[in-house]
Amino acid sequence: MTEDLDDFRQLAKTFCQKELTPNQERWIAAKQVDRELWTKAGEVGLLALSIPEEYGGGGGTFAHEAVLYEEQARSGDGGWGVSVHNGIVAHYLLAYASEEKKKEWLPKFASGEYVGAVGMTEPGTGSDLQGIKTRAVRQGDEYVINGAKTFITNGAHADLVVLAVKTDPEAGAKGVSLIAVPTDTAGFRRGRVLDKVGLRGQDTAELFFDDVRVPAANLLGDEEGQGFIQLMQQLPQERLIIAVTAVAGMEAAVEQTLAYTKERTAFGRPVFGFQNTKFKLAEAATEAAVARAFLDQCIERHLKGELDVQGAAMAKLWTTERVNKVVDDCVQLFGGYGYMMEYPIARAWADVRISRIFGGTSEIMKDIISRTL
């Protein structure tokens, strides 16, 4: 943390408390945040934080991103897909789009005019990205795309989707390419916003592509077949983002439970007065402190360009497994009220479960780590 980051944290905290926290129940009922939230965030400078200023971005680093995601987690929000927009999609464009396309698209990401999504998962394919079926066929100066994606964060609002497709179905991983698809293109359809266990205010949707034609210039990278490598290059940052949210979630859960158990009485004394409560919270606070130390180390490595695939996998595996344990223990200390959705701890309990699945399951993380042993 620096003075600049401290100042930015105050901005992010104020925005999240004002714009996110009061709207949770309404967004959960609608299964999506307000579209205007994106332009509000753009106006105060919370979008495209780590994109260079020459493309309209904030000119910051991943540290600025981490601060925003921490404050979002602490606000109790699980609906706004800003981490996908800022930390994932914008960086695919920055790293692999042509100079012309970067200048066309990234300023719109910074202003909130465009919302970004990434389309990897398909109805029959999750972690096995080599097995995707969505097909892109080159016809002259265009690609014709057919297929379907599911579990797409920002799917209902997305204006631009970075889409994983097969340009050569016979080439396995070498046949995967990434193509940016504007959602106002003919043949693109949105399916339903999915009914999830947690993150219920997030517009996770199905997307369909029926003879969608986009310019060949929308291919990310210099040539076809680079998609799998591009995904592998960007996934460490995605997994680090998930770890950031997990650790902030742990810290928030401990803070909420500590306050509750000191106010709530049972058998004539505060719940915190019981040895079991003290010991459980001591364990939870220790888990959060250890996870925070490891996470900060990983962020420092990432800022230096030194965080490798295995290190990011370790960060995601450890923090997501621990946040699930910590939040579950905290729910227990709330008793029956911990099961009521008006309490943030109950929403957090449902929200954190997906962290062991998306961005690569815990089992995939173990497989990645084991390859280096």
N, C-alpha and C positions, 0 to 999 in steps of 0.2 A: 504494500500500500504506500501511496505517495500523497502529497497534499492535493494534487490534481485529482487523484482517485477518490480521496476523502470528499472533496467537493462534489464530484460526480455521484458518489454514493448518496449524498443528501438529495440531489436532483432525482435520482432513480427512486429513492425511498418515498419522497413526497409524491411523485407521480403514481407509484404503485398503491400507496395508501389512499390516494384521492380517486384514482380512476379504476383500480382493480378490486380492492377489498369490498367496497359497498355494492358491487354489482354481481357478486358471486351467484346468489340464488336465481337472479333473473337470467344470467347466462347459462346456468345449468338447465333451467327450464327450456331455453331456446336451443340448447346444444351448440351454441356458438357465441363468441363475443360480438360486440357491435362493430360493424365495419368502420365506423368513425374512430374507433380506438386507434387504428393504424395511422390515420392522418394526424390525430392528436399527438401520438408518439413521435411522428416525423417532425411536427412543428417545434417540439421541445428538444429535438436532437437525440432521440433514443434509438433510431434506426440506422442500420449500416454503420455501426459504431467503429468497427475496425477496418472499414473500407477507406482507401485513400481519398483525400479531399478533392483530388482532381476528378473523381467520379461522383462527387456530391456527398461522399461519406463523411464520417466524423474524424477520420484520420487517427483514430486511437489504436489500441492493441487488444489482444484477447483479455487482458486484465479488466478493461472497461466492460467487455461482454460479461465476464464473470461477476462483476459487481451488480450489473443489472439482473442477472439470473438469480443471484442470491436474494436480492430485495424482492423480486417477484415471488420466490418461494416463501419468504418470510411474511409476505402479505396474505398468504393463504390462497393464492390464485393458481389454478391448474388449467386455465382455459386459453390464455393468450399464447399462441404459438410463435412467440418472438424469437426463441432460440433457433428454431428451424429457419426462419426468415433471415435473421442476422448472421448466425454463426455457421450455417450450413449452406443454404441456397446461394446467398450473396457471394460466398467464398468459392463455390463452384464456378460462378460467372467470372469472378475476379481472376481465378487461376487459369481458366480454360477457354473462355469466350474470346472472340476476336476483339481487337481494339474498338472497332466500330460498334459492336454489340454491347461492349462494356459501357461505352458512352451513352448508348441508347437506353439500356436497362437499369444500370446501377443508380443513377440519380432518382429514378422512380421508386426504387427500393428504399432510398434514403428519405424520401418525402412521404411514403405511405401510399402513393398513387398505385403502386404495385405491391401485392402480397405474394410471397414466394412459397412454393411447396416443392418437395422432391418425391418423385414416384418410383419407388423400388419394389415394394412388396406387392405381390399378386395373389389372387384368390387361392392359387395352388402352390405358391412359392414364397417362403419367408426368408430364412437365413441363407438358403442356397441360391445366391444371386445368379449363379451360372445357369440355373434352370428356368429363368424367366422366359415367357412366351410372347410378350409384346414385341411386335415385329416392325421394323422400319426398312422400307425398300426404296432405294435411290431411283428416281425417275427424272432424268435431266437435271435441272437445278433445284429439285425438290425431293423431300422424303415423304413417302406415304406411310402413315402409321396406323396400325390396327392392334387392339389389345385392351386390357383392363388392369387397373391397379386398385388396391384396397388398403385400408388403414392409413390414409394419407392425411397427415396433419396439415391444417389450413386448407383442406380440400374444398370447402364450401366458398371460401373467399379468394382462393388463389387466382392471380392474374397471369402468372408465369410458373410453369412446372418444369423442373429439370427431370427429365424422364429417362430411365434406364430401359434400353431397348436392345433387341438382337438385330444387328445388321448382317450377321453371318451365323445362321442357326447351327451350322455344322462345326463351328470353331470353338465351342465351349466358352471359357472365360475370354478368349481373344476375339470372340464374336459380339461382345457387349460394347455398346456405345452409349453416350449421353447426348441427348438432344433437348434443347429448350423449346417448350411448346407454349405459346400464348393461348390463354383459355378462350379468347374470342374467335378462335379459328373454327371454321366450319367442320363439323364432324365430332367435335369435342362435346361430351356430355358429363354432367355431374350426376352421380347416383345419390343414394340416401346418406344423410349424416348418421353415423353409426351410433347405436345405443350401447355405451360402454359401462363397465363396472366403476371406473374412476375417470378422472380428467373429463368430467361430464360437460364442462363448459367449453370444451375444445371441439372445433368443427372437423373431426376426423371422418373422412368421407370416401366413397367409392368414385373412381373416375373411369370414363370409357372413351375410347378412341376408335372412331369408325371412319376409315379412309381420311384421316386428318392429314392435310398437306401443309408442310412448313418449308421455308427456304433451306437449301442445303447449308447455308451460312449459319444456321442455328445449331449445327453440330458443334459440340464442345471438344476442342482439341484440333490438332492439325490433320488427323485422319481417322477413319473408322477403326474400331477395335480397341480404343484406348480407355473405354469406360470402366472396365474392372480395375485397372491400375489407378484411374482417377478416384474411384470410390475408395480404394484402399488408402490412398494418400489423404483423403479428407475424413475418413472415419475416426482417426485418433482424436481430432478436435470434437467431433460429434460425441464421442464417448466421454471425453473430458467434460463437456457441457453437462452430460447426464450426471457425472460425478459431482460437479459443482452444485447442481440442484439437490442431489441426495444429501450432501453434507449440510447444506443450508436447511434442508428439511429436518434433519436430525436435531440440529441446534434449536430450531423453532419448536419442535415437539418437546424437547427437554424444558425449554423456557415456559411453554404453555402448561405443562404438567406440574412443574414446580409451583407456579402461581396457583393452579387449581388445588393442589393437595395442601397448600398452606391456608387456603380459604375454606375448603370443605371440611366439615367435622363428621366424625363417626365415633360412637361410644364415648362422647363427651370430650373429644380432643381432635385437633387437626389431623387429617389423614397423613400428613407429612410426619407426624409424631410417631408413627409405627415403624419399627425397625425394617420391615419388608419394603415399605415405601422408600425409606432412606437408601437402602441397599440397591434397590432397582434403579433409582435415579442416579446413584453414584456410578453404577455400571453404565447407564445410558450416557451420562456426562463424559465418562472416560472414553467410551466408544466414539462419541462425537469429537473429542479432543484429538484422539489418535488419527481418526479419519481426516480431520482438518489439517493436521501436520503433513500427512502423506499427500493430500490434495494440493496444498500450497507448494510442496516440493515439485509436484507434477506440473503445476501452472508455471512455476519458474523455469522448468525445463522446456516447456512448450514455448514460452516467450523467447527463449534462446534458440529455438528450432531443434531442440535435442530430445523431445519426447517421441519415443518410437512406438510402433504398433503394440508391442508387448507391454510397455509401461502404461499406455492408455487402457489396454485390456485389464491390467491389474487394478487400475484406479476404478474403472467401471465395476468390475467384479466385486471388489472389496466394499466400496461405498454403497452400492445398491443392495447387497446382501445385508449390510449392517443397518441401513436405514429401515429396511423392512422389520428387522428385529426390534430396533429401538422404538419405532412408532407403535408396533404391536404391544410392547411392554407398557408404553405410555397409555394406550387405550385401556388396558387392564386397570390402571390406577385411576382412571376416570369412572370406573364402574359402568353402570347402565347408561350414564350420560355420554360415555365414550362411544356409544353405538348410535347416538342421535346425530343426524346429518347437520343440524344447526350448529354443532360444535366443530370448529376447524380440525380438531384432532381426528374426528371420524372421516371427514373428507380426505385428510392427509393419508389415513390408513388405506382408503380405497385407491387414492391417486398413486401412492408409491409402489404398488404391486407391479405395475407395468414396467418399472425401471429395470427389473430383472429379465425383461423380455425384449423391449425395443432397443434399437441400436446394437443388436447382437445379444442373444440370450447369455445367461451366466454360463451355460454349458459351452457355447461357442467361445466365450472368453477363456475358459479353462483350456480348451483345445488350442487356442492361439498361444497362450502362455506356455503350455506343455511343449510346444515345438522348439522352444529355446532352452529347454532344460538339459 
